[in-house]
Amino acid sequence: MLKDNHGRNINYLRLAVTDRCNLRCFYCMPEDGLNWLSRTELMTYEEMLRSCSLLVKMGIEKIRITGGEPFVRKDIMQLLTSISQLQGLKELSLTTNGVLTAPYVSELKKIGVRSVNLSLDTLDANRFFTITRRDEFANVMAALDALLKHNIEVKINAVVMDGKNTQDIIPLVEMTKDLPVSVRFIEEMPFNGDGHLYTGLQWDYVRILEEIKTKYPQVQKITDPAYSTAYNYQIPGHKGSIGIIAAYSRTFCGTCNRIRITPQGELKTCLYDDGVLNIKNLMRSGTADNELQGILLNAFGNRPKDGWEAEQLRVQHPGIHESMATIGG
């Protein structure tokens, strides 16, 4: 088992395969998008597979594919299929906005993907357009339907934003009555990609729970799985469950088991750090796997104790402003 310098297990990799996205969610990027990475700046699929293979051999057991939006990258199923065949990997999952997902669901099921996180901040088509700046609500709902029909576990991720979608908290909770989904409310984070400083959190995990209790005072705390980033709840009689992720409050850092690799190959041992080394560049300079393993172990042995320390240590981008699409969530 991989461990960091604070004794925390590391067994979970989030691999971002692209920075590009077919939505323009205002909390993630400017309306006109970002300066997309060129093809040469991105990791190739061969480099991604080599990274995943090495990390699985070192102790990574779960890999989540993220973006940007994974399905905007050409031939993504080839990479997913190859990763799913790695010996020692116990779980392959992905996060998607659902716009292009529905046609791939049967293939995802076939290669063993058992869990998909679906980004959905509102159940109102007009608010969806306001938030995402795209008219794709029907495609996202079609993806949800396809995932449920194929018995793939669905976690719905909703970022709670003051003045934008707080009226959707209760309708999203109501989805859990008849659908076996986990609806997870996420505190808004400062990764908006527009260079503006974060103005502060209006809806933290405590306030979100209090809002849920206004309609469902009987909501009950349930056991949080190992390494859970969410506080988990269930309403008696409901098929699904509720999660609240304190992403900005950072209350779960003490059990964090995850690392991230960005589309350009930057290793992040914390969501809030600057990136600690570039795996792609090391590979392209001829670094052998045994050397790379030693470099990675050194990085894991110098991990910040929490997201607050990681943020304080930032050098390249003090005052976080990069887009979540560039770091993989």
Secondary structure as the mmCIF struct_conf table of DSSP 4:
data_model
#
loop_
_struct_conf.conf_type_id
_struct_conf.id
_struct_conf.beg_label_comp_id
_struct_conf.beg_label_asym_id
_struct_conf.beg_label_seq_id
_struct_conf.end_label_comp_id
_struct_conf.end_label_asym_id
_struct_conf.end_label_seq_id
STRN STRN1 LEU A 2 LYS A 3
TURN_TY1_P TURN_TY1_P1 ASN A 5 HIS A 6
BEND BEND1 GLY A 7 GLY A 7
STRN STRN2 ASN A 9 ILE A 10
STRN STRN3 TYR A 12 ALA A 16
BEND BEND2 ASP A 19 ASP A 19
BEND BEND3 ASN A 22 ASN A 22
TURN_TY1_P TURN_TY1_P2 PHE A 26 CYS A 28
BEND BEND4 MET A 29 MET A 29
TURN_TY1_P TURN_TY1_P3 GLU A 31 ASP A 32
HELX_LH_PP_P HELX_LH_PP_P1 TRP A 36 SER A 38
TURN_TY1_P TURN_TY1_P4 ARG A 39 GLU A 41
BEND BEND5 LEU A 42 LEU A 42
HELX_LH_PP_P HELX_LH_PP_P2 MET A 43 THR A 44
HELX_RH_AL_P HELX_RH_AL_P1 TYR A 45 MET A 58
TURN_TY1_P TURN_TY1_P5 GLY A 59 GLY A 59
STRN STRN4 LYS A 62 THR A 66
BEND BEND6 GLY A 67 GLY A 68
HELX_RH_3T_P HELX_RH_3T_P1 PRO A 70 VAL A 72
BEND BEND7 ARG A 73 ARG A 73
TURN_TY1_P TURN_TY1_P6 LYS A 74 ASP A 75
HELX_RH_AL_P HELX_RH_AL_P2 ILE A 76 SER A 84
TURN_TY1_P TURN_TY1_P7 GLN A 85 GLN A 85
TURN_TY1_P TURN_TY1_P8 GLN A 87 GLY A 88
STRN STRN5 GLU A 91 THR A 96
BEND BEND8 GLY A 98 GLY A 98
TURN_TY1_P TURN_TY1_P9 VAL A 99 THR A 101
HELX_RH_3T_P HELX_RH_3T_P2 ALA A 102 TYR A 104
HELX_RH_AL_P HELX_RH_AL_P3 VAL A 105 LYS A 110
TURN_TY1_P TURN_TY1_P10 ILE A 111 GLY A 112
STRN STRN6 SER A 115 SER A 119
BEND BEND9 LEU A 123 LEU A 123
HELX_RH_AL_P HELX_RH_AL_P4 ALA A 125 THR A 132
BEND BEND10 ARG A 133 ARG A 134
HELX_RH_AL_P HELX_RH_AL_P5 PHE A 137 LYS A 149
TURN_TY1_P TURN_TY1_P11 HIS A 150 ASN A 151
STRN STRN7 GLU A 153 VAL A 160
TURN_TY1_P TURN_TY1_P12 ASP A 162 ASN A 165
HELX_RH_3T_P HELX_RH_3T_P3 THR A 166 ASP A 168
HELX_RH_AL_P HELX_RH_AL_P6 ILE A 169 GLU A 174
HELX_RH_3T_P HELX_RH_3T_P4 MET A 175 LYS A 177
TURN_TY1_P TURN_TY1_P13 ASP A 178 ASP A 178
BEND BEND11 LEU A 179 LEU A 179
STRN STRN8 SER A 182 GLU A 187
BEND BEND12 PRO A 190 PRO A 190
STRN STRN9 ASN A 192 ASN A 192
BEND BEND13 GLY A 193 GLY A 195
HELX_LH_PP_P HELX_LH_PP_P3 HIS A 196 TYR A 198
BEND BEND14 GLN A 202 TRP A 203
HELX_RH_AL_P HELX_RH_AL_P7 TYR A 205 LYS A 215
TURN_TY1_P TURN_TY1_P14 PRO A 217 GLN A 218
STRN STRN10 GLN A 220 LYS A 221
HELX_LH_PP_P HELX_LH_PP_P4 THR A 223 PRO A 225
TURN_TY1_P TURN_TY1_P15 ALA A 226 TYR A 227
BEND BEND15 THR A 229 THR A 229
STRN STRN11 ALA A 230 GLN A 234
TURN_TY1_P TURN_TY1_P16 PRO A 236 GLY A 237
BEND BEND16 LYS A 239 GLY A 240
STRN STRN12 SER A 241 ILE A 245
TURN_TY1_P TURN_TY1_P17 ALA A 247 PHE A 252
HELX_RH_3T_P HELX_RH_3T_P5 CYS A 253 THR A 255
STRN STRN13 ARG A 258 ILE A 261
TURN_TY1_P TURN_TY1_P18 PRO A 263 GLN A 264
STRN STRN14 GLU A 266 LYS A 268
BEND BEND17 THR A 269 CYS A 270
TURN_TY1_P TURN_TY1_P19 LEU A 271 TYR A 272
BEND BEND18 ASP A 273 ASP A 273
BEND BEND19 VAL A 276 VAL A 276
STRN STRN15 LEU A 277 ASN A 278
HELX_RH_AL_P HELX_RH_AL_P8 ILE A 279 ARG A 284
TURN_TY1_P TURN_TY1_P20 SER A 285 GLY A 286
HELX_RH_AL_P HELX_RH_AL_P9 ASP A 289 PHE A 300
TURN_TY1_P TURN_TY1_P21 GLY A 301 ASN A 302
BEND BEND20 LYS A 305 ASP A 306
HELX_RH_AL_P HELX_RH_AL_P10 GLY A 307 GLN A 312
TURN_TY1_P TURN_TY1_P22 LEU A 313 LEU A 313
BEND BEND21 GLN A 316 GLY A 319
STRN STRN16 SER A 323 SER A 323
HELX_RH_3T_P HELX_RH_3T_P6 MET A 324 THR A 326
TURN_TY1_P TURN_TY1_P23 ILE A 327 GLY A 328
#
